[in-house]
Amino acid sequence: MPFTLDSTRPVRRVPRIGSFSPLMLSPRVQRHGGVSALLVILVALFLVPSGSASADSDLDQLKQQADEAKAELEEATEEYTEREENLEDAQDELISTLHDLQQTELRLSEMRVPLAQLGSTLYQQPDGGILGVMTSGNLDQDLQVESHVLKLADDKEALLEEANDLRDRQADLAGKAQDLQAETQLERVELEDDLAALREQSEESTRELTEELENRGLDPDAYMAGVECDPTAGQEASGYPNGLLPQGALCELHEGGHFLRADAAVDFLEMNQAYTEEFGTPICLTSSYRDLPNQHRVYQEQPPGNAAVPGTSNHGWGLAVDMCGGVQTEGTPQFAWLEANSTQWGWFHPQWAYSSPYEPWHWEYDAPHG
């Protein structure tokens, strides 16, 4: 492939494909972003390459610290999630209790009218009471009044009993609502304090681990790219034509806008970390996965024979990169290091690129196409 920069290729940032999701949290917990970012860096430490026995010893200690910190954060986050769910349940119970209280008070309000009417009927003759109501001087009328009074007496007992029950329920519900409100408010304050402490712990651990990676000359962003990329996602490219791979089969590299098939990307990013330790800078890229329209563009821009026929380029399979930063010149330390070490990660400089056409910048991944 010619040594060109894919400047016209649109830069599309998409979520990287995640192989690591230790918490599987609900959305409300995922919004507490500091925890998720830390866990990515924690797992990233397990990929740090070593260069000496002393470095291996330091790395073992880092791995242990990372593992302990990750386990502690996972436990704290799960506990927070459980408490938050319990708080939501208590809040639902409080709402239900307040609704019942409202209905009880409404029923009591509705009973005030018939209770008042009953009292008025029974005590319209305060001097004679019920007997006064029944002594009109007319037997038939007195019997009707007696029947009416007995009916009213029964209604009175029923109404008063219901009213008393409702008043007792009103008092119970009001007390329960008050207790629930106090408990939920206290729990929410404690949860907010716990979340603040968890975020502080996350930020502190992230800072320490990031500094450690940087002291080793490693790029935390590049690590996170490798950790978040699931190599098995490359299988999604099966059956797709060259240059038309689905986005789900690709992973973004350490340089924004550059992608490779997922399996090739993971190995490339690990190779990039070793390269960074060796030279102090990451691998420079000018081209990676090249979709079909960009293959046509490059083919039109180059002399015949200098670019693959569109639909046949290894760039179109997401299995080739063009490098810069010294690699583009054969005989440089960067080129020599890759030539000697790249096969550890499945990458190689193809034989044809040594002469026809001469492309020292072009490197490929040893894997089946399609």
Salt bridges, closest charged atoms under 4 A:
ASP6 OD2 - ARG9 NE 4.00
ASP6 OD2 - ARG290 NE 3.53
ASP6 OD1 - ARG297 NH2 3.11
GLU74 OE2 - LYS70 NZ 3.50
GLU84 OE1 - ARG28 NE 2.75
GLU84 OE2 - ARG31 NH2 3.84
GLU85 OE2 - ARG28 NH2 3.42
GLU88 OE2 - ARG28 NH1 3.73
GLU93 OE2 - LYS176 NZ 3.24
ASP100 OD2 - ARG169 NH2 3.52
GLU110 OE1 - ARG107 NH1 3.71
ASP155 OD2 - LYS151 NZ 2.84
GLU162 OE2 - ARG107 NE 2.88
GLU187 OE2 - ARG83 NE 2.94
GLU190 OE1 - ARG83 NH2 3.37
ASP194 OD2 - ARG83 NH1 2.49
GLU204 OE2 - ARG207 NH2 2.64
GLU211 OE2 - ARG207 NH1 2.88
GLU212 OE2 - ARG216 NE 3.27
GLU228 OE1 - ARG16 NH1 3.19
GLU252 OE2 - ARG13 NH1 3.12
ASP263 OD2 - ARG261 NH2 2.86
GLU301 OE1 - ARG297 NH1 3.17
ASP322 OD2 - ARG290 NH2 3.55
ASP322 OD1 - HIS315 NE2 3.36
ASP322 OD1 - HIS362 ND1 3.08
GLU364 OE2 - HIS362 NE2 2.80
